[in-house]
């Protein structure tokens, strides 16, 4: 797998003045981590956009800070964007030490074709979309792939306990949590429920009308009940 490298320089501009950096194509960043002193940094925006797109929050990045002899192993911890979600405003890097385990949420990606999906009116119902794991930084997978081709029957599911990972990776999730399931589309059932409710309302209206017809005397055009003739 290709090594991801990003260059950074120490930053002495803060707060509202950061907007001047952004206009120059520079994005303010921050380096944080357990038992280390945080550092205000800045990166070239074009380089940073590419790195963030490739790394996400699960790949190790080699952060080279100007003036430091050794690069630091970091992950993207937090990304701030503008209101439209397009322009980077700020990025936090989290430094990890060699031999130090870390906990991270890795996205779940489905692949393959399920034989059970060949039936009419069926769909894949999704459960959790990411899995919380703990391991050494170098063992963090960029994503967890789940093959749905094993789903051969309707209502068959894949659970967390069915995922096979590296022995060095610890999963922090309920083994019985569902990842994906083959189920039937419920549109027909919902339509039947609506029809039944409508029929019930109509039935009640007809019953009330029948009761009024049997228990109330017929009214004349003037609104008063006709006099009885013996």
PLY file of the C-alpha trace (Angstrom):
ply
format ascii 1.0
element vertex 230
property float x
property float y
property float z
element edge 229
property int vertex1
property int vertex2
end_header
0.00 0.00 0.00
1.30 3.42 -0.96
2.70 5.49 1.91
0.80 8.70 2.55
3.02 11.72 3.26
2.04 15.31 4.09
4.34 18.25 4.79
3.52 20.81 7.46
4.99 23.97 8.94
4.52 25.47 12.37
1.77 28.09 12.51
1.83 31.42 14.33
-1.50 32.71 12.99
-4.64 31.99 15.02
-8.34 32.73 15.27
-9.94 34.96 12.67
-6.58 35.65 11.04
-6.63 32.08 9.70
-8.84 33.30 6.86
-5.80 35.08 5.39
-3.97 31.73 5.30
-6.86 30.07 3.49
-6.86 32.80 0.85
-3.21 31.91 0.18
-4.02 28.23 -0.32
-2.95 27.18 3.17
-5.14 25.26 5.63
-4.62 25.56 9.41
-4.12 22.21 11.12
-3.42 20.96 14.61
-1.40 18.05 15.96
-2.73 16.41 19.12
-2.13 13.10 20.86
-1.87 11.25 24.14
0.92 12.58 26.38
2.22 15.04 23.78
2.09 18.83 23.58
-0.32 19.98 20.89
1.10 21.98 17.99
-0.51 24.53 15.69
0.48 23.68 12.12
-0.39 24.59 8.55
-0.45 22.57 5.32
-0.72 23.27 1.64
-4.45 22.99 0.89
-4.07 21.13 -2.42
-1.83 18.46 -0.85
-4.04 18.20 2.20
-7.21 17.65 0.16
-5.57 14.72 -1.64
-4.29 13.16 1.58
-7.64 13.47 3.35
-9.42 11.89 0.37
-7.07 8.88 0.37
-6.60 8.44 4.10
-10.02 9.10 5.54
-9.78 8.49 9.29
-8.33 4.98 9.15
-4.97 5.18 7.35
-1.64 6.15 8.85
-0.12 9.34 7.46
3.53 10.31 7.70
3.50 13.93 8.88
6.74 15.78 8.14
6.98 18.97 10.16
9.46 21.57 8.94
12.47 21.64 11.28
11.83 18.18 12.82
14.23 15.34 12.05
11.73 12.49 12.20
8.24 12.34 10.67
5.31 11.52 12.94
2.73 8.79 12.41
-0.70 10.38 12.54
-4.34 9.79 11.68
-6.92 12.35 10.61
-8.91 12.93 13.79
-11.36 15.68 12.77
-12.16 17.65 9.64
-13.94 21.00 9.55
-15.48 22.20 6.27
-17.47 25.21 5.15
-21.27 25.33 5.21
-21.48 23.67 1.78
-19.16 20.87 2.90
-16.66 21.48 0.10
-13.80 23.68 1.34
-11.46 22.53 4.11
-11.33 24.93 7.03
-9.31 22.98 9.59
-7.89 19.50 10.14
-6.81 17.82 13.38
-4.10 15.16 13.25
-3.78 12.60 16.04
-0.29 11.28 16.69
0.15 7.60 17.54
3.24 6.00 18.99
4.85 2.81 17.81
3.52 -0.14 19.78
0.56 1.85 21.10
-2.85 0.42 20.28
-5.64 2.71 19.23
-9.41 2.46 18.89
-10.99 3.54 15.62
-14.29 3.16 13.74
-13.72 1.53 10.36
-16.35 1.76 7.59
-18.06 -1.44 6.42
-18.20 -1.95 2.64
-20.49 -4.56 1.06
-19.48 -6.41 -2.11
-20.65 -9.35 -4.21
-24.13 -10.44 -5.33
-26.59 -12.21 -3.07
-28.46 -15.15 -4.68
-31.40 -14.38 -2.38
-31.81 -11.00 -4.08
-32.95 -12.66 -7.32
-36.45 -13.02 -5.89
-38.97 -10.31 -6.73
-39.56 -7.50 -4.26
-36.45 -8.07 -2.14
-33.92 -5.67 -0.72
-30.80 -5.56 1.43
-31.58 -4.10 4.84
-28.49 -2.44 6.31
-27.59 -2.57 9.99
-24.40 -0.94 11.29
-22.23 0.81 8.70
-18.96 0.94 10.65
-17.16 -1.26 13.14
-15.27 -0.12 16.23
-11.94 -1.94 16.53
-8.73 -1.69 18.54
-5.27 -2.57 17.25
-1.82 -1.22 16.41
-1.82 1.63 13.87
-0.16 -0.49 11.20
-2.94 -3.10 11.49
-5.86 -0.71 10.99
-7.67 -1.71 7.77
-8.87 1.16 5.53
-12.25 -0.58 5.36
-13.92 -3.85 6.34
-15.29 -5.73 3.34
-18.33 -7.97 3.76
-19.26 -10.46 1.01
-23.05 -10.64 0.59
-22.85 -13.59 -1.83
-23.24 -15.89 1.19
-26.83 -14.68 1.59
-28.72 -17.41 -0.25
-32.13 -17.30 1.45
-34.75 -14.72 2.36
-34.34 -13.29 5.90
-30.75 -14.55 6.09
-28.39 -12.12 7.84
-24.72 -11.36 8.40
-23.74 -10.37 11.94
-20.64 -8.88 13.55
-19.68 -12.35 14.78
-19.45 -13.52 11.15
-16.64 -11.09 10.28
-13.15 -12.59 10.22
-10.36 -10.12 11.02
-6.67 -10.26 11.83
-6.08 -11.96 15.22
-4.33 -8.78 16.38
-7.53 -6.78 15.90
-10.03 -6.55 18.78
-13.65 -5.80 17.92
-15.56 -3.52 20.28
-19.11 -4.30 19.17
-21.96 -6.63 20.08
-21.38 -9.91 18.15
-25.14 -10.13 17.53
-25.36 -6.73 15.82
-26.68 -7.08 12.30
-24.66 -5.83 9.35
-26.94 -6.75 6.47
-30.06 -8.84 5.85
-32.16 -9.93 2.87
-35.76 -8.93 3.37
-38.94 -8.28 1.40
-40.10 -4.84 0.41
-43.01 -3.86 2.69
-44.95 -1.67 0.24
-47.68 -4.26 -0.36
-48.21 -4.83 3.34
-48.43 -1.09 3.98
-51.01 -0.71 1.18
-53.11 -3.52 2.68
-53.00 -1.85 6.09
-54.13 1.47 4.59
-56.95 -0.27 2.69
-58.08 -2.09 5.85
-58.11 1.19 7.78
-60.15 2.86 5.05
-62.62 -0.04 4.99
-62.95 0.16 8.77
-63.73 3.89 8.62
-66.27 3.35 5.85
-67.88 0.49 7.81
-68.25 2.65 10.89
-69.84 5.42 8.83
-72.30 2.98 7.25
-73.22 1.53 10.65
-73.87 4.98 12.08
-76.01 5.89 9.08
-78.00 2.64 9.43
-78.59 3.27 13.12
-79.90 6.73 12.42
-82.21 5.39 9.71
-83.75 2.82 12.07
-84.01 4.92 15.21
-85.02 8.33 13.91
-88.33 9.28 12.20
-88.14 10.57 8.68
-88.13 14.34 8.54
-90.28 16.33 6.15
-88.86 18.91 3.81
-89.57 21.58 6.42
-87.41 19.83 8.95
-90.16 18.56 11.30
-91.16 14.93 11.71
-94.57 14.07 10.11
-97.52 13.62 12.45
-98.64 10.07 13.06
-102.04 9.09 11.69
-103.99 6.50 13.61
0 1
1 2
2 3
3 4
4 5
5 6
6 7
7 8
8 9
9 10
10 11
11 12
12 13
13 14
14 15
15 16
16 17
17 18
18 19
19 20
20 21
21 22
22 23
23 24
24 25
25 26
26 27
27 28
28 29
29 30
30 31
31 32
32 33
33 34
34 35
35 36
36 37
37 38
38 39
39 40
40 41
41 42
42 43
43 44
44 45
45 46
46 47
47 48
48 49
49 50
50 51
51 52
52 53
53 54
54 55
55 56
56 57
57 58
58 59
59 60
60 61
61 62
62 63
63 64
64 65
65 66
66 67
67 68
68 69
69 70
70 71
71 72
72 73
73 74
74 75
75 76
76 77
77 78
78 79
79 80
80 81
81 82
82 83
83 84
84 85
85 86
86 87
87 88
88 89
89 90
90 91
91 92
92 93
93 94
94 95
95 96
96 97
97 98
98 99
99 100
100 101
101 102
102 103
103 104
104 105
105 106
106 107
107 108
108 109
109 110
110 111
111 112
112 113
113 114
114 115
115 116
116 117
117 118
118 119
119 120
120 121
121 122
122 123
123 124
124 125
125 126
126 127
127 128
128 129
129 130
130 131
131 132
132 133
133 134
134 135
135 136
136 137
137 138
138 139
139 140
140 141
141 142
142 143
143 144
144 145
145 146
146 147
147 148
148 149
149 150
150 151
151 152
152 153
153 154
154 155
155 156
156 157
157 158
158 159
159 160
160 161
161 162
162 163
163 164
164 165
165 166
166 167
167 168
168 169
169 170
170 171
171 172
172 173
173 174
174 175
175 176
176 177
177 178
178 179
179 180
180 181
181 182
182 183
183 184
184 185
185 186
186 187
187 188
188 189
189 190
190 191
191 192
192 193
193 194
194 195
195 196
196 197
197 198
198 199
199 200
200 201
201 202
202 203
203 204
204 205
205 206
206 207
207 208
208 209
209 210
210 211
211 212
212 213
213 214
214 215
215 216
216 217
217 218
218 219
219 220
220 221
221 222
222 223
223 224
224 225
225 226
226 227
227 228
228 229
